[in-house]
Amino acid sequence: MGKGPNLKRLEYFVAVIEEGSITAAARRLGVSKAVVSKQLQMLEDEVSASLVLRTSRQMNLTEAGRQFYEVASSAVGQAKEAYEAIREANDVPRGVLRITAPVDFGLAYVSGVTAKFTEIYPDVHVELVFSDTKFDLVESQFDISFRTGWLKDSSYLARKLSDFDQLPLCTPAFLERIGGSKDLKALEKLPFVENRALVQPKAWTFERQGEERLISMQNVAVSVDVTLAAKQVILSGTAFSIMPDFVVREELQSGELVSMMQDWSLPRGGVYAVFPPSKHRTAAAREFVNFMLKRFRGETNLQPN
């Protein structure tokens, strides 16, 4: 099979006809006259027909050239419209934006940012999928996946939005009932809310000044599979749990929940925006991540950059 048509030559041909000469077409296209003349000759060879009758003083279309111009000019115009549409989409947020996030993070952060984002950019339709499943972004056609914790190496691109702390938390009433803050060994025997969405929901490694200690919760009172459910249980004052601080910031500020350990800490995690392996992102995806960054910086007046 031979090579397909060279669509670039259509643009040269259309320019010659619309400008009336090879010289003017070369000026419009920003190339030399020799290039335009050569491309026109190759186009005629490609279609096996004379398209333009050239003399020293004028150029005239043949009948084949006239018919060919009608189709070629339309094709070139549509191609330019397609290019402009893509460029415009990459400059101004519009179209469909598909986002996935863990349930707790999605409800706590993504939902609110989405409401503000679509208010400012009404030409964007956002599709949210909140699930603790880690989807294949290419196969599932997601533009952004928000992930929390520790990223594994992959072909995806990622942007870190924030760090978060993991804290052992309970209500002030629960802490008072057990006699105040306890050492690590005592934590193992207290009523605990297990989050089965985690890889090791009962085993936790605490650190203090370079010393590490692994403890295992022995008194699981409640098992859940969503972090927000664990928060509701510990707010009842019957047990404690270990939770990321971004889920309980308001409760920590109001004093509804308190940290049980002051001397020991748990590994810090990260919040990431993860993208499919492509260097090009839509304006909607870029701007949504900027909104999320502002949200984590504590800015309440979310506006475009």
Backbone torsions as a table, in degrees:
resi	resn	phi	psi	omega
1	MET	NA	141.8	179.2
2	GLY	-80.5	175.4	178.3
3	LYS	-70.9	151.8	177.1
4	GLY	-72.4	173.0	-178.7
5	PRO	-64.1	144.5	176.4
6	ASN	-88.7	100.2	-173.8
7	LEU	-68.0	-23.8	178.6
8	LYS	-61.7	-32.8	-179.3
9	ARG	-66.9	-26.0	175.8
10	LEU	-60.6	-41.0	-179.7
11	GLU	-63.1	-40.3	178.0
12	TYR	-63.5	-46.2	-179.2
13	PHE	-60.4	-47.8	-179.4
14	VAL	-62.4	-41.3	179.4
15	ALA	-62.1	-41.0	179.2
16	VAL	-61.3	-45.3	-177.6
17	ILE	-68.4	-44.2	-176.8
18	GLU	-70.9	-31.3	-179.2
19	GLU	-89.7	-19.2	175.8
20	GLY	89.2	-5.7	178.6
21	SER	-161.5	159.7	177.4
22	ILE	-67.3	-37.3	-180.0
23	THR	-61.1	-48.0	-179.4
24	ALA	-67.2	-37.7	178.4
25	ALA	-64.6	-40.6	178.5
26	ALA	-62.5	-39.0	178.4
27	ARG	-64.2	-43.5	179.5
28	ARG	-64.5	-38.9	-176.7
29	LEU	-86.3	-13.0	179.7
30	GLY	74.2	32.7	178.5
31	VAL	-131.0	177.4	-179.7
32	SER	-81.6	160.3	176.9
33	LYS	-61.4	-36.9	-178.8
34	ALA	-61.8	-38.4	179.3
35	VAL	-64.8	-45.4	-179.0
36	VAL	-63.5	-45.2	-179.6
37	SER	-61.6	-42.5	179.6
38	LYS	-64.6	-43.8	-179.7
39	GLN	-65.5	-36.6	178.2
40	LEU	-65.8	-42.2	177.8
41	GLN	-63.7	-41.8	179.8
42	MET	-67.0	-33.0	177.3
43	LEU	-65.1	-43.2	178.9
44	GLU	-63.9	-38.9	176.1
45	ASP	-64.2	-37.1	-177.0
46	GLU	-66.0	-38.7	-178.1
47	VAL	-96.7	-1.7	178.6
48	SER	56.1	45.4	178.9
49	ALA	-156.8	149.5	173.4
50	SER	-80.8	125.6	-177.7
51	LEU	-102.9	-32.7	-175.7
52	VAL	-133.6	133.6	172.7
53	LEU	-95.4	117.2	-173.9
54	ARG	-109.3	129.4	170.5
55	THR	-123.4	178.7	-179.4
56	SER	-68.3	-20.2	-175.2
57	ARG	-110.5	-25.5	-174.1
58	GLN	-154.0	169.2	177.6
59	MET	-129.5	135.5	177.9
60	ASN	-132.1	142.2	177.0
61	LEU	-75.7	138.3	167.8
62	THR	-76.2	171.5	176.8
63	GLU	-60.9	-40.3	176.9
64	ALA	-65.1	-38.8	179.3
65	GLY	-65.0	-39.0	179.1
66	ARG	-63.0	-46.1	179.3
67	GLN	-64.7	-39.9	-178.8
68	PHE	-67.2	-37.2	-179.3
69	TYR	-63.7	-40.1	-179.0
70	GLU	-58.4	-42.3	-179.6
71	VAL	-76.7	-42.3	-176.2
72	ALA	-65.3	-42.3	-178.7
73	SER	-64.0	-36.9	177.5
74	SER	-66.4	-42.4	-179.9
75	ALA	-64.1	-43.7	179.3
76	VAL	-64.2	-40.3	179.0
77	GLY	-63.1	-42.9	178.8
78	GLN	-65.8	-37.9	178.2
79	ALA	-63.1	-42.1	178.8
80	LYS	-64.0	-40.5	177.7
81	GLU	-62.0	-39.1	179.2
82	ALA	-63.9	-44.5	178.0
83	TYR	-60.7	-45.0	-178.5
84	GLU	-64.9	-37.8	179.5
85	ALA	-63.3	-41.6	179.4
86	ILE	-67.4	-43.8	179.7
87	ARG	-61.6	-41.8	179.8
88	GLU	-64.7	-39.5	178.4
89	ALA	-63.8	-29.9	179.1
90	ASN	-84.6	-9.3	178.3
91	ASP	-99.6	-38.0	-176.5
92	VAL	-122.1	127.9	179.1
93	PRO	-59.0	124.6	176.8
94	ARG	-161.8	167.3	177.4
95	GLY	89.1	-163.3	-177.0
96	VAL	-93.6	133.4	177.0
97	LEU	-122.3	113.6	-178.7
98	ARG	-100.5	125.9	-174.5
99	ILE	-130.7	138.3	171.6
100	THR	-124.7	150.5	-179.0
101	ALA	-157.8	155.9	172.8
102	PRO	-58.1	151.7	-174.3
103	VAL	-56.9	-51.2	-175.4
104	ASP	-64.7	-45.0	179.9
105	PHE	-67.1	-40.0	180.0
106	GLY	-61.3	-45.6	-179.9
107	LEU	-69.2	-38.1	-176.1
108	ALA	-74.8	-32.5	-172.1
109	TYR	-127.6	-51.0	-170.0
110	VAL	-66.0	-39.1	-178.1
111	SER	-58.9	-48.4	-178.5
112	GLY	-64.9	-41.9	178.6
113	VAL	-65.3	-37.7	179.1
114	THR	-61.5	-42.5	-179.9
115	ALA	-59.9	-45.2	179.3
116	LYS	-68.4	-40.2	-177.4
117	PHE	-62.2	-46.3	-178.0
118	THR	-72.9	-22.6	174.0
119	GLU	-67.6	-41.5	-179.1
120	ILE	-78.9	-34.6	-179.0
121	TYR	-119.7	78.4	-176.6
122	PRO	-67.4	-14.6	178.1
123	ASP	-82.5	1.1	177.1
124	VAL	-103.6	128.6	173.6
125	HIS	-104.7	114.9	-176.7
126	VAL	-97.0	128.9	174.1
127	GLU	-109.1	117.0	-178.0
128	LEU	-104.7	133.8	173.2
129	VAL	-126.9	106.8	179.1
130	PHE	-96.0	115.7	-177.7
131	SER	-160.2	146.9	176.0
132	ASP	-82.9	1.2	173.8
133	THR	-73.4	135.1	175.9
134	LYS	-91.6	101.1	-175.4
135	PHE	-76.9	154.5	166.1
136	ASP	-75.6	114.1	-171.8
137	LEU	-65.6	-35.2	-179.0
138	VAL	-72.2	-49.4	-178.2
139	GLU	-64.3	-39.2	-178.0
140	SER	-89.2	-3.9	175.6
141	GLN	59.8	46.5	173.5
142	PHE	-93.6	141.2	176.5
143	ASP	-84.6	-34.6	-178.8
144	ILE	-141.0	138.4	169.4
145	SER	-124.0	119.6	174.7
146	PHE	-88.3	129.3	-177.8
147	ARG	-132.1	146.2	-179.3
148	THR	-121.8	149.1	177.9
149	GLY	112.8	-122.3	-174.6
150	TRP	-132.4	118.1	-176.6
151	LEU	-75.5	140.2	170.9
152	LYS	-90.7	154.7	177.5
153	ASP	-60.4	135.9	178.0
154	SER	-158.7	178.3	178.3
155	SER	-82.3	-4.5	-179.6
156	TYR	-74.4	158.7	173.7
157	LEU	-98.4	144.5	-175.9
158	ALA	-138.5	147.9	174.9
159	ARG	-128.9	125.0	-178.8
160	LYS	-79.7	129.3	-179.3
161	LEU	-98.0	-34.6	-174.9
162	SER	-169.7	164.1	168.0
163	ASP	-100.0	161.4	172.1
164	PHE	-143.3	153.9	176.9
165	ASP	-100.6	148.9	171.2
166	GLN	-101.6	131.1	-173.0
167	LEU	-131.4	137.8	169.3
168	PRO	-78.9	119.8	-168.3
169	LEU	-126.8	149.9	173.6
170	CYS	-157.9	177.3	176.0
171	THR	-82.1	156.9	175.1
172	PRO	-56.4	-36.2	-179.2
173	ALA	-66.3	-41.1	177.9
174	PHE	-64.1	-42.5	-179.5
175	LEU	-63.4	-39.0	179.1
176	GLU	-68.4	-38.8	-177.6
177	ARG	-65.0	-33.8	-179.2
178	ILE	-90.0	2.6	175.0
179	GLY	89.6	28.9	176.7
180	GLY	87.4	-173.7	-177.1
181	SER	-56.9	141.6	-178.0
182	LYS	-115.5	161.4	173.6
183	ASP	-78.0	172.8	-174.1
184	LEU	-60.1	-40.4	-177.5
185	LYS	-62.7	-35.7	-179.9
186	ALA	-69.8	-30.7	179.8
187	LEU	-59.9	-34.4	-175.7
188	GLU	-58.6	-28.1	-173.6
189	LYS	-99.8	-5.0	-179.3
190	LEU	-79.5	152.7	176.9
191	PRO	-57.9	125.6	-170.9
192	PHE	-124.7	143.1	175.0
193	VAL	-99.7	114.5	-177.0
194	GLU	-91.6	131.2	177.5
195	ASN	-103.6	102.5	-174.8
196	ARG	-72.9	-4.1	174.4
197	ALA	-72.0	-15.6	179.2
198	LEU	-86.4	157.2	-178.8
199	VAL	-67.5	-44.2	178.4
200	GLN	-127.6	81.2	-171.3
201	PRO	-69.5	-18.4	-177.8
202	LYS	-107.7	-12.1	-177.7
203	ALA	-105.5	127.9	-176.4
204	TRP	-136.7	135.4	178.9
205	THR	-105.6	112.9	178.1
206	PHE	-94.2	154.3	-179.1
207	GLU	-134.5	142.2	176.2
208	ARG	-149.3	113.2	177.1
209	GLN	50.0	46.9	177.3
210	GLY	87.6	-13.6	177.8
211	GLU	-88.8	134.3	177.5
212	GLU	-114.8	143.5	177.6
213	ARG	-142.2	126.6	179.2
214	LEU	-94.8	127.8	175.7
215	ILE	-124.5	154.6	-179.5
216	SER	-126.1	124.8	-177.8
217	MET	-70.6	122.8	-173.3
218	GLN	-102.1	-10.3	-175.3
219	ASN	-123.5	73.0	-179.1
220	VAL	-77.5	111.9	-179.4
221	ALA	-86.4	-38.5	-177.4
222	VAL	-141.3	140.0	173.0
223	SER	-114.6	133.5	178.5
224	VAL	-131.1	170.8	175.9
225	ASP	-125.3	9.4	177.3
226	VAL	-135.4	133.1	-175.6
227	THR	-61.7	-37.4	-179.3
228	LEU	-64.5	-29.4	175.9
229	ALA	-68.4	-39.6	177.0
230	ALA	-61.3	-39.2	179.0
231	LYS	-61.8	-42.6	-179.8
232	GLN	-63.7	-36.6	179.5
233	VAL	-66.4	-46.3	-177.0
234	ILE	-71.2	-25.8	175.3
235	LEU	-66.2	-20.3	177.3
236	SER	-73.2	-16.0	176.3
237	GLY	85.0	17.7	-177.2
238	THR	-105.3	-9.0	-176.7
239	ALA	-161.6	177.9	175.2
240	PHE	-125.5	167.3	176.3
241	SER	-153.6	169.1	176.1
242	ILE	-108.8	125.2	-171.5
243	MET	-138.8	153.9	173.5
244	PRO	-71.2	141.8	-173.7
245	ASP	-66.6	-23.8	-177.5
246	PHE	-69.0	-17.1	179.5
247	VAL	-84.5	-22.1	-170.8
248	VAL	-125.0	21.4	-176.1
249	ARG	-59.1	-43.7	-179.5
250	GLU	-65.1	-41.1	-179.4
251	GLU	-68.2	-34.5	176.3
252	LEU	-68.7	-40.3	179.7
253	GLN	-67.5	-36.7	-179.2
254	SER	-80.6	-15.9	-178.1
255	GLY	89.4	3.8	178.0
256	GLU	-65.1	-30.9	176.5
257	LEU	-126.5	148.7	179.5
258	VAL	-134.7	154.0	176.5
259	SER	-80.4	139.6	-175.3
260	MET	-90.9	-17.3	-177.0
261	MET	-127.5	127.4	179.6
262	GLN	-103.2	-31.6	-174.6
263	ASP	-86.5	-28.8	-176.2
264	TRP	-103.6	150.8	178.3
265	SER	-133.0	161.8	177.4
266	LEU	-110.7	159.6	-179.2
267	PRO	-56.1	138.0	177.1
268	ARG	-78.0	145.2	176.7
269	GLY	-112.9	178.8	-179.8
270	GLY	-128.2	156.3	172.6
271	VAL	-110.7	126.5	-172.9
272	TYR	-128.2	146.5	165.1
273	ALA	-100.3	121.7	-175.8
274	VAL	-112.5	137.3	-174.9
275	PHE	-123.7	156.0	173.0
276	PRO	-60.5	159.1	-175.6
277	PRO	-75.8	70.4	176.5
278	SER	-139.8	141.4	-178.3
279	LYS	-77.6	-12.1	-179.1
280	HIS	-105.1	130.0	175.0
281	ARG	-124.0	149.1	179.5
282	THR	-70.0	159.2	177.4
283	ALA	-60.7	-35.7	179.9
284	ALA	-63.1	-43.5	179.7
285	ALA	-65.5	-44.4	-179.8
286	ARG	-61.8	-45.0	-175.6
287	GLU	-72.1	-34.2	178.3
288	PHE	-63.4	-42.2	178.4
289	VAL	-64.4	-36.5	176.3
290	ASN	-62.6	-38.8	176.5
291	PHE	-62.4	-42.2	179.8
292	MET	-64.5	-39.6	177.3
293	LEU	-60.1	-43.6	179.0
294	LYS	-64.2	-37.2	177.9
295	ARG	-61.4	-41.4	-179.5
296	PHE	-73.6	-23.8	176.2
297	ARG	-79.5	-4.6	178.1
298	GLY	90.8	8.7	179.2
299	GLU	-77.4	126.3	-178.9
300	THR	-94.3	-23.2	-179.4
301	ASN	-94.6	79.9	-178.2
302	LEU	-72.2	123.0	179.3
303	GLN	-141.1	160.2	178.1
304	PRO	-60.5	153.3	175.8
305	ASN	-69.4	NA	NA
